[in-house]
Amino acid sequence: MRALALAITVLLLAGCGADDGADEELTGTVTVLADTSLTDVFTALGQQLEGDHPGLDVRFDFAASADLAQQLTDGTPADVFAAAGTDPMDVVTNNGIVSTAPTLFATDDRTGDLVGYPICTLTDAPNPDGALAFVELVVSDAGQQALTDAGFTIP
């Protein structure tokens, strides 16, 4: 009986150290391809995510959305894509590069035309956990406030 109690105790203690992934620290590099209009706000959000996860490095490639969509269809590795407008996102989506349905996270009409900003994680993301964390930050209350402060409208 005592041996059984000891075995159960050992199993319970072993379970206490088990890693179920829920609190796993984010590490590695997250590469975000985003429209140039998002440079300031995304850079700030990336710094916030790095501060929350010291082992994480968020890198950006800012360019015109259509150019970034072309880079992705040509095979450029990345974790996250954020476009200005739905047409570039449609290119990426139609080529099967998107791992989750794009989320419209902001709009902007400062140029006189209404532009929607969708974001998604990518199918072959080298760092899917980091990618998800960045997207979640963008759509979080803090991310939405940063976008609003930068002049974007939240849909």
Summary of the structure (lengths in Angstrom):
residues: 155
radius of gyration: 19.7
end to end distance: 63.0
largest distance: 78.4
contacts: 467
relative contact order: 0.17
helix: 46%
strand: 23%
